[in-house]
Amino acid sequence: MYEIDQKLEELERAGETIGVSLIGAGQMGKDIAAQISQMKGMRLLCGGDLTLELAMKAYEIAGTQHASPAATLEEAETIIA
């Protein structure tokens, strides 16, 4: 196990996580979302893509229960807060 894995497990045990923002939900973005979903201590916090359906698919892959689409930066900031 790598040191980073141990640190992420410690974070999760402490009830904390690292929130990840994902820009682009094409093939690589969806792969990153899938990887994040398997990691302890990390979660997909927000993501964006020019195509809403791709962004929502990335959230689905990451196992995010409550994805809320936003059309503007202000809406996104409200959702994240």
C-alpha positions as CSV (number, residue, x, y, z in Angstrom):
1,M,0.0,0.0,0.0
2,Y,1.3,3.4,-0.9
3,E,1.6,6.2,1.7
4,I,-1.2,8.2,-0.1
5,D,-3.6,5.3,0.3
6,Q,-2.9,5.2,4.0
7,K,-3.5,9.0,4.3
8,L,-6.7,8.7,2.4
9,E,-7.9,5.9,4.6
10,E,-7.0,8.0,7.7
11,L,-9.1,10.9,6.3
12,E,-12.1,8.6,5.7
13,R,-11.9,7.1,9.2
14,A,-11.8,10.7,10.6
15,G,-15.0,11.4,8.7
16,E,-13.3,13.7,6.2
17,T,-12.9,13.5,2.4
18,I,-11.1,15.3,-0.4
19,G,-13.7,16.8,-2.8
20,V,-12.6,16.5,-6.4
21,S,-13.8,18.8,-9.2
22,L,-13.9,17.2,-12.6
23,I,-13.9,19.3,-15.8
24,G,-14.8,17.3,-18.8
25,A,-16.8,14.1,-18.7
26,G,-15.8,12.4,-21.9
27,Q,-14.1,9.0,-21.8
28,M,-11.1,10.1,-19.6
29,G,-13.4,12.1,-17.3
30,K,-15.7,9.1,-16.8
31,D,-12.6,6.9,-16.1
32,I,-11.5,9.4,-13.5
33,A,-14.9,9.5,-11.9
34,A,-14.9,5.7,-11.8
35,Q,-11.5,5.7,-10.2
36,I,-12.5,8.2,-7.6
37,S,-15.6,6.1,-6.7
38,Q,-13.2,3.3,-5.7
39,M,-10.9,5.3,-3.6
40,K,-11.2,5.9,0.2
41,G,-11.2,9.5,1.4
42,M,-12.2,11.0,-1.9
43,R,-15.5,11.9,-3.6
44,L,-16.6,13.6,-6.7
45,L,-17.8,17.0,-5.5
46,C,-18.6,18.8,-8.8
47,G,-18.0,18.3,-12.5
48,G,-18.7,20.0,-15.7
49,D,-19.0,19.3,-19.4
50,L,-20.5,21.1,-22.4
51,T,-23.0,18.3,-22.6
52,L,-25.2,17.9,-19.5
53,E,-25.8,14.2,-20.2
54,L,-22.1,13.4,-20.1
55,A,-21.6,15.2,-16.8
56,M,-24.6,13.4,-15.3
57,K,-23.2,10.0,-16.5
58,A,-19.9,10.7,-14.8
59,Y,-21.8,11.3,-11.5
60,E,-23.7,8.1,-12.1
61,I,-20.5,6.2,-12.6
62,A,-19.0,7.7,-9.5
63,G,-22.0,6.5,-7.5
64,T,-23.1,10.0,-6.6
65,Q,-26.6,9.8,-5.2
66,H,-27.6,13.5,-5.5
67,A,-26.3,15.2,-8.6
68,S,-27.8,18.6,-9.2
69,P,-27.3,20.3,-12.6
70,A,-26.4,24.0,-12.6
71,A,-26.5,26.3,-15.6
72,T,-24.3,29.1,-14.1
73,L,-21.4,29.5,-11.8
74,E,-23.6,31.1,-9.2
75,E,-25.9,28.1,-9.3
76,A,-23.0,25.7,-8.9
77,E,-21.6,27.7,-6.0
78,T,-25.0,27.6,-4.2
79,I,-25.2,23.8,-4.8
80,I,-21.7,23.1,-3.5
81,A,-22.1,25.4,-0.4
